[in-house]
Amino acid sequence: MAKLSNEEEQALSKLAETISGELVKRNVPMFKVKPTVYVVIGGDGLYISLADENEQVTKICLTTKKEIRSFGFFMQRFMLEDYLNKGESWIEIFAKEKVTEFLEATREENAYSRNLQRADSLIKDGYYFAAQVVLVSAFEVACRDMFFRNNSYWFIALTSPHEELYKKFGVELHGPLEEDAKKYRTQVGIGFTRYGLDESSYDKVRRWESVILNDKILHICRQLGVYEEYSQKLFGNSFQEIGHYEILKSVLQKSRKRPMDFQILDGTGGVKWSFRRFFAVDLEKLSDEMKILKECFQKRHQIIHGDVDDTEITKDNALEFHAAVRKVISYIHDEIMTWNWVLD
């Protein structure tokens, strides 16, 4: 099993204690004394989870099993070295960001859970039509929250290497890794092929990849009808995005055109289209569940407009819809969290 250095353990201990203190400041105390830190090392990434085990000192425990305990997050291993070099203020900044993310996620999950509980109670009491309305709302809100909260993983699938660029600017390698490393500072593997590039060639590849990615994003904006609005905002920042597409996120949330509509499953800006384009999450893989959702969305519309009698919605209908909502939301969450693990 991979190990952590003493310095890395010290940085993790400080980070865990800072997170614990930040939670107390925000009136969400989670640890009675000191948190226990469980760490899974995966390549250059770390999965860190904090548990309340009533310890008097902060303990670091390496494990191979990734579990969500009280508080879990991912980080790159090199960040620990940065924290050691740059001082505790960086740890404090990172801790505050992670606490904010955790509280936002908890709020969203709690709202979703409460809606599911309401639906359970309504089904139990025989109000199947009302349960269906609540479940549709729960689904819409959960989709919207996951979509915008995870904007750091937007367009990940669009950033995959473009082999034609590496063929154009690089050299296909066939020799031993050590010998090729002496000739080419940068090596990129695509499938079973390795390409070597010097600094200038690699810079050209990265620039062209950026052009291709931006073209695809702007095409998506045209489809959503916010191209002009987004371009104007980019112009105000010298055609540079802020953070993880914060400008685009703001446009999508605030535009009067309301380009994103999580009240519909199909069509541009709908649930299936949005998660496919932004996260590469293909909901067609859950065709049975999506069919159930589509039927229930249509019935919800009819219920609201008085076109369906309450008795037409049966207990089996409500339970089937309940199960479909749970499965689809769980699937979206797990697919997005896979990107979290791969990238962080």
C-alpha positions in Angstrom: 0.0 0.0 0.0 1.2 3.5 -0.8 2.3 5.6 2.1 2.3 9.3 3.2 5.3 11.1 4.4 5.4 12.6 7.9 5.0 16.1 6.3 1.9 15.0 4.4 0.4 13.5 7.5 1.0 16.8 9.3 -0.7 18.8 6.5 -3.7 16.4 6.5 -4.0 16.7 10.3 -3.9 20.4 10.1 -6.5 20.4 7.3 -8.8 18.1 9.2 -8.6 20.2 12.3 -9.2 23.4 10.3 -12.3 21.8 8.6 -13.6 20.8 12.1 -13.1 24.3 13.4 -14.8 25.9 10.3 -17.8 23.6 10.9 -18.0 24.8 14.5 -17.9 28.4 13.3 -20.9 27.7 11.0 -22.8 26.0 13.9 -22.5 22.5 12.4 -20.2 20.8 14.9 -19.5 17.2 13.6 -16.7 16.0 15.8 -16.8 15.6 19.6 -13.1 16.0 20.0 -10.7 15.4 17.1 -11.6 13.9 13.7 -10.0 10.6 12.5 -8.7 11.0 8.9 -9.1 8.0 6.6 -7.1 8.3 3.3 -7.2 6.3 0.1 -4.3 6.9 -2.2 -5.1 6.5 -5.9 -2.2 7.5 -8.2 -1.8 11.3 -7.7 -5.1 11.7 -6.0 -6.3 11.3 -2.5 -9.7 10.5 -1.2 -10.1 11.8 2.3 -12.9 11.1 4.8 -13.2 12.4 8.3 -14.9 10.3 11.0 -16.0 11.1 14.5 -14.5 8.4 16.6 -14.2 10.4 19.8 -10.4 10.5 19.6 -8.4 13.0 21.7 -5.8 13.5 18.9 -6.2 13.6 15.1 -5.3 10.2 13.7 -4.3 9.4 10.0 -5.4 6.0 8.8 -4.5 4.6 5.4 -7.2 2.4 3.8 -8.0 0.8 0.5 -11.8 1.1 0.9 -13.3 4.4 -0.2 -16.2 5.2 2.1 -18.2 8.3 2.8 -18.0 8.8 6.6 -19.0 12.1 8.2 -17.2 14.3 5.7 -15.5 13.2 2.5 -13.7 15.0 -0.3 -11.0 14.5 -3.0 -7.8 16.4 -3.5 -4.6 16.1 -5.6 -1.6 14.9 -3.6 0.7 17.7 -4.9 -1.6 20.2 -3.1 -0.3 19.0 0.3 3.2 20.0 -0.8 1.9 23.4 -1.8 0.3 23.8 1.6 3.5 22.9 3.3 5.4 25.5 1.2 2.9 28.3 1.2 1.7 28.2 4.8 -1.4 27.6 6.8 -3.4 30.3 5.1 -3.8 28.0 2.0 -5.1 25.2 4.2 -7.7 27.6 5.7 -8.8 28.7 2.2 -9.2 25.1 1.0 -11.0 24.1 4.3 -13.5 26.9 3.9 -14.2 25.9 0.3 -14.7 22.2 1.2 -17.0 23.1 4.1 -19.1 25.3 1.8 -19.4 22.5 -0.8 -20.3 20.0 1.9 -23.0 22.2 3.4 -24.5 23.0 0.0 -24.6 19.3 -0.9 -26.1 18.4 2.4 -28.8 21.1 2.0 -29.7 19.7 -1.4 -29.7 16.1 -0.3 -31.8 16.9 2.7 -34.4 18.7 0.6 -34.5 15.8 -1.8 -34.8 13.3 1.1 -37.6 15.3 2.7 -39.5 15.3 -0.6 -39.1 11.6 -0.9 -40.4 11.2 2.7 -43.4 13.4 1.9 -44.1 11.2 -1.1 -43.8 8.0 1.1 -46.3 9.5 3.6 -48.7 10.5 0.8 -48.6 7.0 -0.7 -49.1 5.4 2.7 -52.2 7.6 3.2 -53.6 6.8 -0.2 -53.0 10.2 -1.8 -51.3 8.7 -4.9 -51.9 11.7 -7.2 -50.4 14.1 -4.7 -47.4 11.8 -4.2 -46.8 11.9 -8.0 -46.8 15.7 -8.0 -44.3 15.8 -5.1 -42.0 13.2 -6.8 -41.9 15.2 -10.0 -40.9 18.3 -8.1 -38.3 16.3 -6.1 -36.8 15.1 -9.4 -36.7 18.5 -11.0 -35.0 20.2 -8.0 -32.5 17.4 -7.5 -31.5 17.5 -11.2 -31.1 21.3 -11.1 -29.0 21.3 -8.0 -26.7 18.6 -9.2 -26.3 20.2 -12.6 -25.2 23.6 -11.3 -23.4 22.6 -8.2 -21.0 20.3 -10.2 -20.1 22.9 -12.9 -16.4 22.0 -12.3 -17.1 18.8 -14.2 -18.8 20.4 -17.2 -17.5 19.5 -20.6 -15.0 16.9 -19.3 -15.8 14.6 -22.2 -15.1 17.4 -24.7 -11.5 17.8 -23.4 -10.4 14.3 -24.4 -7.1 14.3 -26.5 -7.6 14.9 -30.2 -5.3 12.3 -31.9 -5.1 14.2 -35.2 -3.4 17.0 -33.4 -0.8 14.7 -31.8 -0.2 13.1 -35.2 0.3 16.5 -36.7 2.6 18.1 -34.1 4.1 15.0 -32.4 6.1 12.0 -33.2 4.8 8.4 -32.8 7.0 6.6 -30.3 8.0 2.9 -30.5 11.2 2.8 -28.4 11.8 2.1 -24.7 10.2 4.7 -22.4 13.6 5.8 -20.9 15.2 6.5 -24.2 12.1 8.4 -25.5 12.0 10.4 -22.3 15.5 11.8 -23.1 14.3 13.0 -26.5 10.8 14.2 -25.7 10.0 16.0 -22.5 6.2 15.4 -23.0 4.7 12.1 -23.9 1.0 11.4 -24.3 -0.6 8.0 -24.6 -3.8 7.7 -26.7 -5.1 4.2 -26.8 -2.1 1.9 -27.5 -0.1 4.7 -29.2 2.4 7.1 -27.5 3.3 10.5 -29.0 6.3 12.6 -28.1 6.3 16.4 -28.2 8.8 19.1 -27.5 7.8 22.1 -25.5 6.8 24.2 -28.6 4.8 21.4 -30.2 2.9 20.6 -27.0 2.0 24.3 -26.5 0.5 24.3 -30.0 -1.5 21.2 -29.3 -2.9 22.7 -26.1 -3.8 25.9 -27.8 -5.6 24.0 -30.7 -7.4 21.8 -28.1 -8.6 25.0 -26.4 -9.9 26.3 -29.7 -11.8 23.1 -30.5 -13.3 22.9 -27.0 -14.4 26.5 -27.1 -16.0 26.0 -30.5 -18.0 23.0 -29.1 -19.1 25.0 -26.0 -20.2 28.0 -28.2 -22.2 25.6 -30.4 -24.0 24.4 -27.3 -24.7 28.0 -26.4 -26.2 28.6 -29.8 -28.4 25.6 -29.3 -29.6 27.0 -26.0 -30.1 30.5 -27.5 -27.6 32.2 -25.2 -24.7 32.6 -27.6 -24.9 36.4 -27.8 -25.5 36.8 -24.0 -22.5 34.5 -23.2 -20.2 36.2 -25.7 -21.0 39.6 -24.3 -20.1 38.4 -20.8 -16.9 36.8 -22.0 -16.0 40.1 -23.8 -16.2 41.9 -20.5 -13.5 39.6 -19.2 -11.2 39.7 -22.2 -12.8 36.5 -23.6 -11.7 34.5 -20.6 -13.8 32.3 -18.5 -13.7 32.6 -14.7 -13.0 29.5 -12.7 -15.0 26.5 -13.8 -17.3 28.2 -16.3 -18.7 30.6 -13.8 -19.7 33.1 -16.5 -21.6 30.4 -18.4 -23.2 29.2 -15.2 -24.4 32.7 -14.4 -25.9 33.1 -17.9 -27.7 29.8 -17.7 -29.1 30.6 -14.3 -30.1 34.2 -14.8 -31.0 34.5 -18.5 -34.5 35.6 -19.2 -34.7 33.0 -22.0 -34.5 30.3 -19.3 -32.4 28.0 -21.5 -32.3 25.1 -19.0 -35.6 23.4 -18.2 -35.5 20.5 -15.8 -39.3 20.2 -16.0 -38.9 18.5 -19.4 -37.0 15.2 -20.0 -36.5 15.5 -23.8 -35.5 18.4 -26.1 -32.8 21.0 -26.0 -32.2 22.2 -22.4 -34.1 19.3 -21.0 -32.8 16.8 -18.5 -31.5 14.2 -20.9 -30.0 16.7 -23.3 -28.3 18.8 -20.5 -26.6 15.9 -18.6 -25.4 14.4 -21.9 -23.9 17.6 -23.3 -22.4 18.9 -20.1 -21.4 15.8 -18.2 -21.4 13.0 -20.8 -24.1 11.2 -18.6 -26.3 9.1 -20.9 -29.7 8.6 -19.3 -30.8 6.5 -22.3 -29.0 3.7 -20.5 -31.9 3.8 -18.1 -34.6 3.5 -20.8 -37.2 1.7 -18.7 -36.9 4.3 -15.9 -36.9 7.2 -18.3 -40.1 5.8 -19.9 -41.7 5.7 -16.5 -40.6 9.3 -15.7 -41.9 10.5 -19.1 -45.4 9.0 -18.5 -45.5 10.5 -14.9 -44.4 13.9 -16.1 -47.3 13.9 -18.6 -49.7 12.7 -15.9 -48.5 15.4 -13.5 -49.3 18.0 -16.2 -52.7 16.5 -16.7 -53.3 16.4 -12.9 -52.5 20.1 -12.6 -54.8 21.0 -15.4 -57.6 18.8 -14.1 -57.5 16.4 -17.0 -57.0 13.3 -14.9 -59.2 12.0 -12.2 -57.5 11.3 -8.9 -58.5 7.6 -9.0 -56.6 7.1 -12.2 -53.3 7.2 -10.3 -52.9 3.9 -8.5 -50.6 2.9 -5.7 -48.6 0.8 -8.2 -48.2 3.9 -10.4 -46.9 5.9 -7.5 -44.5 3.2 -6.2 -43.1 2.6 -9.7 -42.5 6.3 -10.2 -40.9 6.5 -6.7 -38.4 3.7 -7.6 -37.6 5.3 -11.0 -36.9 8.7 -9.5 -34.5 7.2 -6.9 -32.7 5.1 -9.5 -32.2 8.0 -12.0 -31.1 10.5 -9.4 -28.7 7.9 -7.9 -27.3 7.1 -11.4 -26.6 10.8 -12.2 -25.0 11.4 -8.9 -22.7 8.3 -9.2 -21.7 9.2 -12.8 -20.7 12.7 -11.8 -18.8 11.5 -8.8 -16.9 9.1 -11.1 -15.5 12.2 -12.8 -14.7 13.6 -9.3 -12.6 10.5 -8.5 -10.8 10.3 -11.9 -9.9 14.0 -12.0 -9.2 14.9 -8.4 
